[in-house]
Amino acid sequence: MELITAPELAAWIADPERPSPLLLDVREPWEYETCHLASAQLMPMNSIPSRFTELDEEQVVVCICHHGARSMQVANFLERQGFTRVHNLTGGIHAWATQVDPTMQTY
């Protein structure tokens, strides 16, 4: 698993030469409704063990939560399931709001 900062992820998403990763938001639905990245797929952490097979093991996955702890656990779980292209957003959606998009609602 690799760590990625909010500014690094923003640059990656903005780079037309680079395929976009799957942004896997592992927060709860109410958190996602409060704020999320436009192309993020919601899959709450507690659903990952029963739903991870819906994900493409070949695609790059960036796990996202509020501050980065839950997503780190999910990233580690995915690696144990054979995923090899997994990243964790350091600081989570909060870091995105404070470092990339100050107009994003925080909680």
KEMARMAR-738228 format. One line per 4 residues: number of its first residue (from 0); their letters; for each residue x, y, z of N, C-alpha, C. Coordinates in Angstrom, 1 decimal, padded with zeros to 4 digits. Layout:
REM residues N
NUM> a> X Y Z X Y Z X Y Z; ...
END
This chain:
REM residues 107
0> meli> 000.8 -001.2 000.0 000.0 000.0 000.0 000.9 001.2 000.0; 000.5 002.2 -000.7 001.2 003.5 -000.8 000.3 004.6 -000.2; 001.0 005.5 000.4 000.3 006.7 001.0 000.3 007.8 -000.1; -000.8 008.5 -000.2 -000.9 009.6 -001.1 -001.5 010.8 -000.4
4> tape> -000.9 012.0 -000.7 -001.4 013.2 000.0 -002.6 013.8 -000.9; -003.3 014.6 -000.3 -004.4 015.3 -001.0 -003.9 016.1 -002.3; -002.8 016.9 -002.2 -002.3 017.6 -003.3 -001.8 016.6 -004.4; -001.2 015.5 -004.0 -000.7 014.5 -005.0 -001.9 013.8 -005.7
8> laaw> -003.0 013.5 -005.0 -004.2 012.9 -005.6 -004.8 013.9 -006.5; -004.9 015.2 -006.1 -005.5 016.2 -007.0 -004.7 016.3 -008.3; -003.4 016.3 -008.2 -002.6 016.4 -009.4 -002.8 015.2 -010.3; -002.9 014.0 -009.7 -003.2 012.8 -010.4 -004.5 012.8 -011.2
12> iadp> -005.6 013.2 -010.5 -006.9 013.3 -011.1 -006.9 014.3 -012.2; -006.2 015.4 -012.1 -006.2 016.4 -013.1 -005.3 016.1 -014.3; -004.5 015.1 -014.2 -003.5 014.7 -015.3 -004.2 013.9 -016.3; -004.5 014.4 -017.5 -005.2 013.7 -018.6 -004.4 012.5 -019.1
16> erps> -003.1 012.5 -018.9 -002.2 011.5 -019.4 -002.2 010.2 -018.5; -002.8 010.4 -017.3 -002.7 009.3 -016.3 -004.2 008.8 -016.1; -004.3 007.5 -016.1 -005.7 006.9 -015.9 -006.1 007.2 -014.4; -007.4 007.6 -014.3 -007.9 007.9 -013.0 -008.0 006.7 -012.1
20> plll> -007.7 006.8 -010.8 -007.9 005.7 -009.9 -009.4 005.6 -009.5; -009.7 004.4 -009.0 -011.0 004.3 -008.3 -010.9 004.9 -007.0; -011.7 005.9 -006.7 -011.7 006.6 -005.4 -012.8 005.9 -004.6; -012.3 005.1 -003.6 -013.2 004.2 -002.8 -013.4 004.9 -001.4
24> dvre> -014.6 005.5 -001.3 -014.9 006.2 -000.1 -015.5 005.2 000.9; -014.8 004.9 002.0 -015.3 003.9 003.0 -016.0 004.5 004.2; -016.4 005.7 004.1 -017.1 006.3 005.2 -018.6 005.9 005.2; -019.3 006.3 006.2 -020.7 006.1 006.3 -021.5 007.0 005.3
28> pwey> -022.7 006.5 004.9 -023.5 007.3 004.0 -023.7 008.8 004.4; -024.0 009.0 005.7 -024.2 010.4 006.2 -022.9 011.2 006.0; -021.8 010.6 006.1 -020.5 011.4 005.9 -020.3 011.7 004.5; -020.6 010.7 003.6 -020.5 010.9 002.2 -021.4 012.0 001.7
32> etch> -022.7 012.0 002.2 -023.6 013.0 001.9 -023.2 014.4 002.3; -022.4 014.5 003.4 -021.9 015.8 003.9 -020.9 016.4 002.9; -020.0 015.5 002.4 -019.0 015.9 001.5 -018.3 014.7 000.9; -017.9 014.8 -000.4 -017.2 013.7 -001.1 -016.6 014.2 -002.4
36> lasa> -015.7 013.4 -002.9 -015.1 013.7 -004.2 -016.1 013.3 -005.2; -016.2 014.1 -006.3 -017.2 013.9 -007.3 -017.3 012.5 -007.9; -016.2 011.8 -008.1 -016.2 010.5 -008.7 -016.0 009.4 -007.8; -016.1 009.7 -006.5 -015.9 008.6 -005.5 -017.0 007.6 -005.4
40> qlmp> -016.7 006.4 -005.2 -017.7 005.3 -005.0 -017.8 005.0 -003.5; -019.0 005.1 -003.0 -019.2 004.8 -001.6 -019.3 003.3 -001.4; -018.5 002.8 -000.4 -018.6 001.5 000.0 -018.2 001.5 001.5; -019.1 001.7 002.4 -018.8 001.8 003.8 -017.9 000.7 004.3
44> mnsi> -017.0 001.0 005.2 -016.0 000.1 005.7 -016.6 -001.3 006.2; -017.7 -001.2 006.9 -018.3 -002.5 007.4 -018.9 -003.4 006.2; -019.0 -002.8 005.0 -019.5 -003.6 003.9 -018.4 -004.2 003.1; -017.1 -003.8 003.3 -016.0 -004.2 002.5 -015.8 -005.7 002.4
48> psrf> -015.8 -006.4 003.6 -015.6 -007.8 003.5 -016.6 -008.6 002.6; -017.8 -008.1 002.5 -018.8 -008.8 001.7 -018.9 -008.2 000.3; -018.3 -007.0 000.0 -018.4 -006.4 -001.3 -017.1 -006.2 -002.0; -016.0 -006.5 -001.4 -014.7 -006.2 -002.1 -014.6 -006.9 -003.5
52> teld> -015.3 -008.0 -003.7 -015.2 -008.7 -004.9 -015.9 -007.9 -006.1; -016.6 -006.9 -005.7 -017.2 -006.0 -006.8 -016.1 -005.1 -007.4; -014.9 -005.0 -006.8 -013.9 -004.2 -007.2 -012.9 -004.9 -008.2; -012.3 -004.2 -009.1 -011.4 -004.7 -010.1 -010.0 -004.7 -009.4
56> eeqv> -009.5 -005.9 -009.3 -008.1 -006.1 -008.6 -007.0 -005.4 -009.5; -007.3 -005.2 -010.8 -006.3 -004.6 -011.6 -006.3 -003.1 -011.6; -007.4 -002.5 -011.1 -007.5 -001.0 -011.1 -006.8 -000.5 -009.9; -006.2 000.7 -010.1 -005.6 001.4 -008.9 -006.8 001.9 -008.0
60> vvci> -006.7 001.6 -006.7 -007.7 002.0 -005.8 -007.1 003.0 -004.8; -007.8 004.1 -004.6 -007.4 005.1 -003.5 -008.5 005.0 -002.5; -008.1 004.6 -001.3 -009.1 004.5 -000.2 -009.2 005.8 000.5; -010.4 006.2 000.8 -010.7 007.5 001.4 -011.6 007.4 002.6
64> chhg> -011.3 008.1 003.7 -012.2 008.2 004.8 -012.2 009.6 005.4; -012.5 009.8 006.6 -012.5 011.2 007.2 -011.1 011.7 007.4; -010.3 010.9 008.2 -008.9 011.4 008.5 -007.8 010.4 008.0; -008.2 009.3 007.5 -007.2 008.3 007.0 -007.0 007.0 007.7
68> arsm> -007.7 006.9 008.9 -007.5 005.7 009.7 -008.3 004.5 009.2; -009.6 004.7 009.0 -010.4 003.6 008.4 -010.0 003.2 007.1; -009.7 004.2 006.2 -009.2 003.8 004.9 -007.9 003.1 004.9; -007.0 003.3 005.9 -005.8 002.6 006.0 -006.1 001.1 006.3
72> qvan> -007.1 000.9 007.2 -007.5 -000.5 007.5 -008.1 -001.2 006.3; -008.9 -000.5 005.5 -009.5 -001.1 004.3 -008.4 -001.3 003.3; -007.4 -000.4 003.1 -006.3 -000.6 002.2 -005.5 -001.9 002.5; -005.2 -002.0 003.8 -004.5 -003.2 004.3 -005.3 -004.5 004.0
76> fler> -006.6 -004.4 004.3 -007.5 -005.6 004.0 -007.5 -005.9 002.5; -007.6 -004.9 001.6 -007.6 -005.2 000.2 -006.3 -005.8 -000.2; -005.2 -005.4 000.3 -003.9 -006.0 000.0 -003.9 -007.5 000.4; -004.4 -007.8 001.6 -004.5 -009.2 002.0 -005.3 -010.0 001.1
80> qgft> -006.2 -009.4 000.4 -007.1 -010.1 -000.6 -006.5 -010.2 -001.9; -005.3 -009.7 -002.1 -004.6 -009.8 -003.4 -004.5 -008.5 -004.2; -005.1 -007.4 -003.8 -005.0 -006.2 -004.5 -003.6 -005.6 -004.4; -003.0 -005.3 -005.5 -001.6 -004.8 -005.4 -001.4 -003.3 -005.8
84> rvhn> -002.5 -002.7 -006.1 -002.4 -001.3 -006.5 -003.3 -000.4 -005.7; -003.0 -000.4 -004.4 -003.8 000.3 -003.4 -003.1 001.4 -002.7; -003.8 002.6 -002.6 -003.3 003.8 -002.0 -004.2 004.2 -000.9; -003.7 004.9 000.1 -004.5 005.5 001.2 -004.3 007.0 001.2
88> ltgg> -005.4 007.7 001.2 -005.4 009.2 001.2 -005.0 009.6 002.6; -003.8 010.1 002.8 -003.3 010.6 004.1 -004.1 011.8 004.5; -004.7 011.7 005.7 -005.5 012.8 006.2 -006.9 012.8 005.7; -007.3 011.9 004.8 -008.6 011.7 004.4 -009.3 012.9 003.7
92> ihaw> -010.6 012.9 003.7 -011.4 013.9 003.0 -011.1 015.3 003.7; -010.8 015.2 005.0 -010.5 016.5 005.7 -009.3 017.1 005.1; -008.3 016.4 004.8 -007.1 016.9 004.2 -007.4 017.5 002.8; -008.2 016.8 002.1 -008.7 017.3 000.8 -009.3 018.7 000.9
96> atqv> -010.2 018.8 001.9 -010.9 020.1 002.1 -010.0 021.2 002.6; -009.0 020.9 003.4 -008.1 021.9 003.9 -006.9 022.2 002.9; -006.5 021.2 002.1 -005.3 021.4 001.3 -005.6 021.6 -000.2; -006.8 021.2 -000.6 -007.1 021.2 -002.1 -008.4 022.1 -002.4
100> dptm> -009.4 021.8 -001.6 -010.7 022.5 -001.9 -011.3 023.1 -000.7; -010.9 024.3 -000.4 -011.4 025.0 000.8 -012.9 025.3 000.8; -013.6 025.1 -000.3 -015.0 025.3 -000.4 -015.8 024.1 000.1; -015.1 022.9 000.2 -015.7 021.7 000.6 -016.2 021.8 002.1
104> qty> -017.4 021.3 002.3 -017.9 021.3 003.7 -017.1 020.3 004.5; -016.8 020.7 005.8 -016.1 019.8 006.7 -017.0 019.4 007.8; -016.6 018.4 008.6 -017.3 018.0 009.8 -016.4 017.5 010.8
END
